[in-house]
Amino acid sequence: MDTADACDLRFGQVGIANVRIKRVDAAALCEELERRVRTAPQLFARAAVVLDLSPLLKLPDDGTVDALLEAVRSAGMLPVGLAYGTSETEALARRMGLPLIAKFRAAYEPADGAPAPAAAPAPAPAHEAVREAAPAEPAAGRTAGTLHHDGTVRSGQQVYARDRDLVVTGAVANAAEVIADGDIHIYGSLRGRAMAGAQGDADARIFVHDFRAELVAIAGHYRVFEQIPKDLEGQSVRCWLEGEKLLLARL
């Protein structure tokens, strides 16, 4: 008998988009997601997504959730599970044979009992993850110092600064991702994706020396660029949130 391992199982930082359901309407959901896919097919077509039912006052029944999942598939995206919510959500996931995505668990269990912000979307899975060593007891907020990444973040690579700011001294290539729970500073060209405030920090900022981004996001609010505005292309740019609106301006 062949005694070699049949597989290698690992857990890593995986990019998954979070589809928050605001009303139970499968047709409207499909129409909205189709519009997103048409707007940025390279970003959203066949993107892995998690169905987040937390905004709903009442949890839908199994048949309704199945219709919502089918709407996501019909729009060209791939639902991979449900976002962690309540014990009822867990029971629903068990009945339907769906995984609960623990990445979003913290968003529903704030320490002070206050409503937590939505998890930031990571629109496409990265093929290679580069992560700093996690502290034994991660502290809340930006207490771990700054993570520095020297050199280029290559296509398909992801750099995640957990509980801290991120400084990249090189370029971020097309289809590469840089993510931070705090601010992001890129002292090179941003051609891929940058997501700051990944755990919901609306005060996070993104600063880019040479702006040519596919996507920027802060605390879950994002902008996709099929074509960079002429006044921003190749310029030094800062990104910040004003309310729920993501703003960009030249430095």
NORNOR-V367714 format. One record per backbone hydrogen bond with DSSP energy under -1.0 kcal/mol. NH is the residue of the N-H (numbers start at 1). CO is the residue of the C=O. If there is no record, write none. Layout:
nh->NH co->CO
nh->NH co->CO
This chain:
nh->17 co->48
nh->19 co->50
nh->21 co->52
nh->25 co->23
nh->29 co->25
nh->30 co->26
nh->31 co->27
nh->32 co->28
nh->33 co->29
nh->34 co->30
nh->35 co->31
nh->36 co->32
nh->37 co->33
nh->38 co->34
nh->39 co->35
nh->40 co->36
nh->44 co->40
nh->45 co->41
nh->46 co->76
nh->47 co->44
nh->49 co->78
nh->50 co->17
nh->51 co->81
nh->52 co->19
nh->56 co->53
nh->65 co->61
nh->66 co->62
nh->67 co->63
nh->68 co->64
nh->69 co->65
nh->70 co->66
nh->71 co->67
nh->72 co->68
nh->73 co->69
nh->74 co->70
nh->75 co->71
nh->76 co->73
nh->77 co->72
nh->78 co->47
nh->80 co->49
nh->82 co->99
nh->83 co->51
nh->84 co->101
nh->90 co->86
nh->91 co->87
nh->92 co->88
nh->93 co->89
nh->94 co->90
nh->95 co->91
nh->96 co->92
nh->98 co->93
nh->101 co->82
nh->104 co->101
nh->105 co->102
nh->108 co->105
nh->113 co->110
nh->120 co->198
nh->122 co->16
nh->127 co->156
nh->128 co->156
nh->130 co->158
nh->143 co->141
nh->144 co->163
nh->147 co->165
nh->149 co->167
nh->153 co->171
nh->156 co->175
nh->157 co->154
nh->158 co->128
nh->159 co->177
nh->160 co->130
nh->161 co->179
nh->166 co->183
nh->167 co->147
nh->168 co->185
nh->169 co->149
nh->172 co->189
nh->173 co->153
nh->176 co->173
nh->177 co->157
nh->178 co->193
nh->179 co->159
nh->180 co->195
nh->181 co->161
nh->182 co->164
nh->184 co->205
nh->185 co->166
nh->186 co->207
nh->187 co->168
nh->190 co->210
nh->191 co->172
nh->193 co->176
nh->194 co->215
nh->195 co->178
nh->196 co->217
nh->197 co->182
nh->198 co->180
nh->200 co->197
nh->202 co->200
nh->204 co->201
nh->206 co->239
nh->207 co->184
nh->208 co->237
nh->209 co->186
nh->210 co->188
nh->211 co->235
nh->212 co->190
nh->214 co->192
nh->215 co->192
nh->216 co->223
nh->217 co->194
nh->218 co->221
nh->219 co->196
nh->221 co->218
nh->223 co->216
nh->225 co->214
nh->232 co->229
nh->233 co->229
nh->234 co->211
nh->235 co->232
nh->237 co->208
nh->238 co->249
nh->239 co->206
nh->240 co->247
nh->242 co->245
nh->245 co->242
nh->247 co->240
nh->249 co->238
nh->251 co->236
